[in-house]
Amino acid sequence: MTNAIPPSAPISPKPKRVMVLGATGTIGQATVPALVAAGHDVVCFLRRPAHNPNLLQPIKTLTALRGASLRYGDITDPRSIEQDGFAGERFDAVVSCLASRTGVPRDAWAIDHTANVDALAAAQTSGVSHFVLLSAICVQKPLLAFQQAKLAFETLLMQSGMTYSIARPTAFFKSLSGQIDRLKKGKPFLLFGDGKLTACKPISDGDLGAYLAQCLDDENLHNRVLPIGGPGEAITPRQQGEHLFMLLGKEPKFSHVPVALLDAIIKTLSVSGRIVPSLADKAELARIGRYYATESMLVLDPESGRYDAAKTPSTGSETLFDFYGRIIAGKVSVERGDHAVF
C-alpha cells in the first residue's frame, strides 16, 4: 500500500496560517520548509536553548526555519503558549512535532501529553480548525510511558471535535544509523537475537515533513490515524548491517546480544531505582531499548496480533540505504542526541 506523496509538498491551493510546535526537532526542521514551500504562513513557537537562555537558536536551526516567523516562550507553560505563541491572533492550523527528549515518564507526560493538551486549548480559542499531530507507530502496543502519553493525547484530540490528522511514522533514519562509526573502526554490527526479530519501513525526515504538510490540504488524510513508512520493502537489522558492510567494502561481522541481557539490566536498574531516582530513569531507557529490540515498527494487525509490512503504507523517495550511502560519502552527518543507543 502506498500513499504517493512527493518528496516536497506541492503549492497549497488554500494557503493557511499555521502554528508549528516542536519546530527545532529533527522532523520539525524538515516540516517547516515543506510548509513554507507550500505557501503557508508559518509561525514557530520555540524554546530557547537550555544551556543559554539568552541565545536564540543555532545558525543551522535558524537556516532550516528560514521563511517562518519565530516566537519564543515556554512550551510547558499554558500561559506562555497562549500569550507568547498564539498571542491573541487567529490561526487556521496547528502542526505539532512535539516529542519528549528522553521518553522517561515525567518528560513524556509533560511534553507528549500536557504540552499538546495546552496547545490544543489555545488553538481552539485562536480559531484553529485543523490539528496535525506527529505521533509514533509504536503507540499501537503502549507498554512504555511515552507511548501511553502520546496515545492519551491522540484520544483527546480525536474527541475534541476539531479536524485532525494523526501521523504515526515508522523508524527514523537517524535512529538506525548509530553503528556506522563502529563498523568503520572494524567493530562488529550489534544484533539483538538473530537480527531478524524485527523489521521496519524507515522514513526520511524530508519525506515525513512533506507528508505532514500534505495533511493540511489532502482531505483523504483528515480525521484519520495515519501509519506511514518510507519506500521499499521492510528491512531487518541484519539486512541493515549487511548493507552497511557492503557500502564500506568490509566483510560482514556480527555480534549477537541476547535479549535476556537487557531483561537482567532492566531488573537491576528497576530495583536500584527505588533507592536512587536517577537509576529509575535509566531503567526506563533500558525498557525503551528492549522495546525497539523486540517489536517491529510496522502496522500491527489487530486480528492476527502480528506486524504486517504489506499493511504499512509508504511514502516518499529516499530509502535508508540511500541515506547510508550519503553518510559514508560524507554528504550528511547524523546528530542522534538523547535517543542514541550505540
Secondary structure, 3 states (H helix, E strand, C coil): CECCCCCCCCCCCCCCEEEEECCCCHHHHHHHHHHHHCCCEEEEEECCCCCCCCCCCCHHHHHHCCCCEEEECCCCCHHHHHHHHHCCCCCCEEEECCCCCCCCHHHHHHHHHHHHHHHHHHHHHCCCCEEEEECCHHHHCCCCHHHHHHHHHHHHHHHCCCEEEEEEECCECHHHCCCHHHHHCCCCEEEECCCCCCCECCECHHHHHHHHHHCCCCHHHCCEEEEEECCCCCECHHHHHHHHHHHHCCCCCEEEECHHHHHHHHHHHHHHHCCCHHHHHHHHHHHHHHHHHHCCECEECCCCCCEECCCCCECCCCCHHHHHHHHHCCCCCCCCHHHCCC
